[in-house]
Amino acid sequence: MHRWRAEIDALRAICLASGLTEEIKWSHPCYTLGGKNVAMIGAFNDFCTLAFFKGALLQDPAGLLEFQGENGGGSKTMKVTDVAQIHAAAPALAAYLQEAILLEAAGAKAPVRPVETFAVPEELTQKFADDPDYERAFQALTPGRRKAYLLLFGQAKQSATRAARIEKYAAHVMAGKGPHDDYAC
């Protein structure tokens, strides 16, 4: 984060002026309303970001926000590479923060991509056919855990890697755990 210190300070000033509470979550400044996440500042190698957890619900008339990726859910971010960019966008960002606060106060829910829309790797389909107990255990997982596994398995480029991941996490699936639960794999 040191590379982006001036940019992060400028984003923090805008966020703090919104009246949100600043907390540190995942080692980054996170802005909350009544304990609920509203926005977050992130730092990466090539840019820093101001992310809105329910960004998909924001109007974004200035066109500053983009989805974080095909699996990013309802969050949207503004990528930043210099302080001048932040200063130019400051009025819009302040308005976006106020809109995000109103959405959070109203209990609005960001759109969630249903687990049924994620691709099921053929290696997992084969595992289901070979082991019906595994399929039952997989289907009994929470939607978020099923999504996490589908992403983990499906991101592997080679069939052998997908099959190896499916086997590696079999005990976790059978125990009703997600791939990141207790990091025991």
C-alpha positions in Angstrom: 0.0 0.0 0.0 3.0 2.3 0.4 3.2 2.8 -3.4 -0.3 4.3 -3.4 -0.1 6.3 -0.1 -1.1 9.6 -1.6 -4.0 8.0 -3.6 -5.2 6.1 -0.5 -5.0 9.2 1.6 -7.2 11.1 -0.9 -9.7 8.2 -1.1 -9.8 8.0 2.7 -10.5 11.7 3.0 -13.6 11.3 0.8 -14.8 8.2 2.6 -14.3 9.8 6.1 -16.2 12.9 5.0 -19.2 10.7 4.2 -19.8 9.9 7.8 -19.1 6.2 7.5 -17.1 4.4 10.2 -13.6 3.4 9.1 -12.5 -0.1 10.1 -9.6 -2.2 9.0 -10.7 -5.4 7.4 -8.6 -7.8 5.3 -5.7 -5.4 6.0 -7.5 -2.5 4.2 -9.6 0.5 5.1 -13.2 -0.5 5.1 -16.1 1.9 5.6 -19.2 0.6 7.4 -22.7 1.7 8.4 -24.0 0.0 11.5 -21.4 -2.7 11.1 -22.3 -3.4 7.5 -19.7 -3.0 4.8 -20.4 -0.2 2.4 -17.0 0.6 0.7 -13.4 -0.4 0.8 -10.1 0.9 -0.4 -7.7 -1.7 -1.9 -4.1 -1.5 -3.2 -2.7 -3.6 -6.0 0.5 -3.5 -8.0 -0.8 -1.4 -10.9 -3.6 0.6 -9.2 -5.6 1.1 -6.1 -9.4 1.0 -5.8 -12.4 2.3 -4.1 -14.9 -0.6 -4.1 -18.6 -0.4 -3.3 -20.0 -3.7 -1.9 -23.4 -3.0 -3.5 -22.0 -1.1 -6.5 -24.3 -2.9 -9.0 -27.1 -1.0 -7.4 -25.5 2.5 -7.8 -26.6 4.8 -10.6 -23.0 5.6 -11.7 -23.9 8.6 -14.0 -20.2 9.5 -14.3 -19.3 6.0 -15.5 -16.5 5.6 -13.0 -17.3 2.1 -11.8 -16.7 -1.4 -13.2 -17.4 -4.9 -12.1 -14.4 -6.6 -10.5 -14.6 -9.6 -12.8 -17.0 -12.1 -14.2 -17.5 -13.6 -10.7 -17.4 -10.4 -8.7 -21.0 -10.4 -7.7 -22.7 -7.1 -6.9 -19.6 -5.1 -6.1 -18.1 -2.5 -8.4 -14.9 -0.6 -8.2 -13.1 2.5 -9.4 -9.5 1.8 -10.4 -7.2 4.7 -9.5 -3.6 5.4 -10.7 -3.1 9.0 -9.6 -4.3 11.6 -7.2 -5.5 13.9 -9.9 -7.9 11.2 -11.0 -9.4 11.2 -7.5 -9.7 14.9 -7.2 -11.5 15.1 -10.6 -13.9 12.3 -9.4 -14.3 13.6 -5.8 -17.8 15.1 -6.2 -19.1 11.9 -8.0 -17.5 9.6 -5.4 -19.0 11.6 -2.5 -22.4 11.3 -4.2 -21.9 7.5 -4.8 -21.0 7.1 -1.1 -24.2 8.9 -0.1 -26.2 6.7 -2.4 -24.5 3.6 -1.0 -25.3 4.7 2.5 -29.0 5.1 1.6 -29.0 1.7 0.0 -27.4 0.1 3.1 -29.8 1.9 5.4 -32.8 0.7 3.3 -31.5 -2.9 3.5 -31.0 -3.2 -0.2 -29.5 -6.5 -1.4 -26.9 -6.6 -4.2 -27.7 -9.0 -7.0 -26.2 -12.5 -6.5 -25.3 -14.8 -9.4 -27.1 -18.0 -8.8 -25.0 -21.1 -8.3 -26.9 -22.8 -11.2 -25.3 -20.4 -13.7 -21.8 -21.6 -12.9 -20.3 -24.2 -15.2 -19.9 -27.7 -13.8 -16.6 -29.2 -15.0 -17.0 -32.6 -16.7 -14.6 -34.1 -14.2 -17.0 -33.1 -11.4 -19.9 -34.6 -13.3 -18.0 -37.8 -13.6 -17.2 -37.8 -9.9 -20.9 -37.4 -9.2 -21.7 -40.4 -11.5 -19.0 -42.5 -9.8 -19.8 -41.5 -6.2 -23.5 -40.6 -5.5 -22.6 -39.8 -1.8 -20.2 -37.2 -3.0 -22.9 -35.6 -5.2 -25.3 -35.6 -2.3 -22.7 -34.0 0.0 -21.9 -31.4 -2.7 -25.5 -30.5 -3.3 -26.1 -30.2 0.5 -23.4 -27.4 0.7 -24.5 -23.8 0.9 -24.7 -22.0 -2.4 -21.6 -20.0 -1.6 -19.6 -23.1 -0.9 -20.8 -24.7 -4.1 -19.8 -21.6 -6.1 -16.4 -21.6 -4.4 -15.8 -25.2 -5.4 -17.1 -24.7 -9.0 -14.7 -21.7 -9.4 -11.8 -23.6 -7.8 -12.3 -26.7 -9.9 -13.2 -24.9 -13.1 -10.3 -22.4 -13.1 -7.8 -25.2 -13.7 -6.8 -25.3 -17.3 -6.0 -29.0 -17.5 -8.3 -31.9 -16.9 -5.8 -33.7 -14.7 -5.6 -30.6 -12.5 -9.4 -30.3 -12.2 -9.6 -34.0 -11.3 -6.8 -33.7 -8.7 -8.5 -30.7 -7.1 -11.8 -32.6 -6.9 -10.0 -35.4 -5.1 -8.0 -33.1 -2.9 -11.1 -31.5 -1.5 -13.3 -34.6 -1.3 -13.0 -34.9 2.5 -13.9 -31.2 2.8 -17.0 -31.7 0.6 -18.1 -34.8 2.5 -17.7 -32.9 5.8 -19.9 -30.0 4.5 -17.0 -27.6 4.4 -16.0 -25.0 1.8 -12.6 -24.9 0.2 -11.5 -22.2 2.6 -13.0 -23.5 5.8 -10.2 -24.1 8.3 -7.6 -24.2 5.6 -6.9 -27.9 6.3 -6.6 -29.1 2.7 
